[in-house]
């Protein structure tokens, strides 16, 4: 029988109040609290907390405050920058490529709920993976929804709501986000 964690990562209905998942979130919140309060900390102190929090990270700069559910399901490539007040709900794998930048208040939501009210009120939740390619810029206030891939060398305009995958080498914006034009690589 699958654990709730296994169900969550497999994209199946799962119980978020499960003891193991609740404990993982408490651990993440404790690390986030330390990170977000480390205003005068050294770069090494910040990197150490992020290494303990995230599933994979290398060279990155995350401006506090930063919020996430688990941290362990966030895999970050080299040379990543995240501006202030970003949120990643990492109930599913969130893979972020190399040379990626987030503007302020970007929100990455792997979590979602059943659409049918009679199912939703029972409590189980769902999650879908998000993949962000290399050399991507996501403008401030953008929201990326579950089950989305953003291709390499793409720019997402500020305030966009990304509900569907976006190909490589484009500028996309709007609500819902759509390709505006092809860009040079």
N, C-alpha and C positions, 0 to 999 in steps of 0.2 A: 504494500500500500504506500502511495506517495505521501511525503510530508507536505505541509502547507507551503513551505519554501520551494519544494520541487514543483508543486502545482503552479505557484506564482510565476516562476521562471519559465515554465512550459506554456504559459498563456492560458491556463485553465482557471476556472472559478476557484478562489481560495479564501480562507478565513484569515483576515489581517489581524484579528485579535489573538491568533495562535501565540502560545508562550514563546516559542523560538523567535518568531518574527518580532514580537513586542520587545524582547530582549535585545535583538539586533538594532531596533530603532532607538532604544534607550542608550546603547553604546554609541551610536552615531551622534545622537543629540549631545552627549557629554563631550565628544571630540569637537563637534561644531561649536559648542559653547566656548570651549578653550580657544579654538581658532578665531572665532569672531571677537573675542575679548583681547586678543594678542595684538593690540594696536602698536605697541612699541617693540614687539618681538623681532628677533633677527630673522633673516631669510631662512636660515637653517632650522630654526624652531618651527616656522610656518611649514616648511617642506616636510619635516618629520611628522607633524600632525596630519598633513594631507596624505602622506604615505600610509599612515595607520588607518585613515578614513577610507580612502578610495581603493578600488579593486586593482587599478594599475595607473601609475602616473610617472612622469619623467620631469621634464622642465616645464613648469607651469607657474602662473601667477593668478591667484584668485583673490580679488578684492573682497574683504568682508563688508557687510554680512553675506554669508552664503548659507543656503539651506538645502538639505536633501533628506530622503527617507532612510536609506541604508548606507550609502556611500560605496559599499563593496561591489555594487553592480554597475559602477561607473568606471569605464576603461578609457583613459585619456592618453593621447599620443604626445609627441614632443612639441614644445613651443606653443603652449595653450595659454590664452589670456581670457579671464572672465571678469567683467566689470562688476560694480557694486550691485547687491540686492538680487542676485540670481537664485533660482530654485530649480532643482532637478529631483523629480519624483522617480526614483530608480527602482520601481517594483519589478521591472524587467531590465534586461541589459541595455545600457546606454553607452554606445561606443562613439568616441570622439576622436577624429583623426589628428594628423600633424598640422601645425600652423593654423589652428582654429582660433577665432576671436568671437567673444560674445559681448554685446553692448550691455548697458545697465538694465536690470530687471528682466532679463531673458528668462523664460520659463520652459522647462523641458518636462513634459508630462507623459511618463510611460503608464501611469495609472488611469483606469477608466472603470465604468460601472455598467451593468446590464441596462439596455434601453427599456426593456419591459418593466414597468413599475412593480408588478407582482413578483418578479425575480429580484429586483433591486432592493426591495424592502426586507428581503430575507437576510441581507447582509454581505454575502460573498462578493468579492471584487475581482477585477480582471486587470491584466497588464500586458502591454505589447512593446516589443523592442524598438529602439530608436538608434539609427546610425547616421552619423554626421561625418562626411568625407574629409579629405585633406584640403587645406587652404580655403576653408569656408569662413565667411563673416556672417554673423547673425546680428542684425540691428536691434537696438534697444527696444524693450517691451514686446518683442516677438514671443509667440507661443508656438511650441512644436508639440504636436499631439502624438499619441501612440501609433505604432506600426508605420512609421515614416522613415524614409531614407532621404538624406540630402546629399546629392552628388558632389564630387570634388570640384573645387574652383568656383563654387556658387556663392552668391550673395543673397541674403534674405533681408528685405527691407524692414525698417523699424516698424513696430506695431503689427506686423503680419501674423496671421493665424495659419500655421502650416498643418493642414488636415490630410494631405496626400503627399506622396513622395515627389521630390523635385529633382530633375536631372542635373548632370554635371554641366559646368560652364555657362550658367545662366544667372540673370538677375530676376528674382521672383519677389512679389510683394502683394499685399492686400489681405482682405478677409472675405472669402477664403483666399489663401496665397495662390498666385498663379504666375506662370512665367511671363515676364514683361519683354525681355530681350535676351539674346545670346550675347555672351561677353567673350572678349579675347582672353586667352589663358596666359 
